[in-house]
Structures are given as structure tokens and as C-alpha cells.
Amino acid sequence: MKIFSFFKTAQATDLKAVARSLADDLAKRYPPELDNTPGKQVSISRLTRIMEDLCQRVVEFQATHKLGWIKKAKLANHVKWELKERGYTKKFTDFATEAIVVHLNK
């Protein structure tokens, strides 16, 4: 079954680590509690800056690692799962994932 080991790369763990790092950074700058509390809202400009910084980190990762369409999808899914596990709303999770996918495909 050595043929299947060809498809397993060390980068799979890199993708999980990058997703975890992005989620950690996001949680520090925009905690899930703010996302879940309707009374407390972060300004649009602050949220935009946070998302632009995260997307820039993803683009920098892509520049140093070869990401095909499968690895891009895996990275986006890992980020989405990390955000869901941390307690972000579905609306925000979908928004953040879409922003990352758009920046990966530029």
C-alpha cells in the first residue's frame, strides 16, 4: 500500500497548524464572546483590518508553500472547523472562510 503514502504529505499537518494559528490570532483580536453577544459589536473597520491581516497571512503561506486546489480547500475547511470549535457563529465562520478562499484564489 505504498502507493497511497504518496498522497500523504507532511504539509497536511502544516495546514492544520496554520489553521490553528489563524484561529488563535483571530480569537485574541476578536473573541467568540463578542461574536455571540448581540449587544457588543465590533466596528466594521476593526473587523475588516483583522480579516485583512488573517488573509494576508494565508497569502504569505501560499507564497512559500505550493497549494493546489485540494490543499486550498483543506486549509479553508481546517480554518472553518477551528472557528466552529472555538464557538463562533455560523454566519461569521462562513464569512471568514469565504474571505480566506477568495484571497487564496486571487
N, C-alpha and C positions, 0 to 999 in steps of 0.2 A: 504494500500500500504506500510505497514511497512516492508514487505519482501525486498523491493528494497533499503531501508535505510541500510540494511546490507552491500551492496556493496559500499556505500559511506563511505569513511573513512576520518579521519582528515589528513591522510597522503597525500591526493590529493593536499591539499594546501601546504604541506611541499615540494612536488615535484616541484610545481611552484616556490616556494620561493628559492629552491636550484638552479633551472634552472636560475632564475633571478640573483641570487648571482654569479653563474658561468659566466653568460654573462657580469655582471658588472665588474668582475675581468678581464675577457678577454678584455673588452673594454678599461680598464685602461692600460693594458700592451700591447695590440695590437689593436689600434683603427680601426674602419671600414674604415677610410680615408686611412690608409696605405694599406689595402686590396684592395681598389678600385683604387688607384693611381698606374698605371703601372710603373712609373719611380722610385718610392720609394719602395724598397723591404727590408724586414727584413731578417737577416741572418737565415739560416736553423737551426743552433744550438739554437738561441734565441727562434725561434718559437717552436722548439722541447721541450725546457725547459718549455715554457709557457703551452704547451699542456700536458706535463707530470705532471705539478703541478695541472692542472684542473682535469686530470684523477685521480690523487691521491686523490683529494678532493671527487670525486664521489665514489671511492672505500671506503673511510673512511665513507661516508654517508651510503653506502650499509652495512658496517660492523655494524653500530648502528641501522639500520632500516631493517626490513625484506622486501626484494624486490623480488617478484616473476617475472615471465617473463612479465606479463602485466604491472606491475609498472616500470620495467626496460624500456619497450617500451614507456610508458608515459613520463618518465623522459627524455629519448632521444628525443622524439618529442617536449617536452617543451623547451629543450635546442635549438633544431633546429629552432623552431618558434621565440624564443627570439633573436637568432642571425640574422634571416631574418629581424625581425622588426628593428634591430639596423643598418641594411644596409650592412651586409657582403655579399660577392658574393656567388652564389650558390655553386661554387666549394669549397670554404673554409667552408661553412656551412656543406656541405656533408662530408668533411674531418674531421671536428671537431666532428660531430655526430658519424661518424664511429669509431673514436678513443675512444669516450666515450662508445659506445656499446661493442667494443672489450674488454675494461677494465672491464666493468660490467660483462661480461660473462667468465672471466678467473676463 
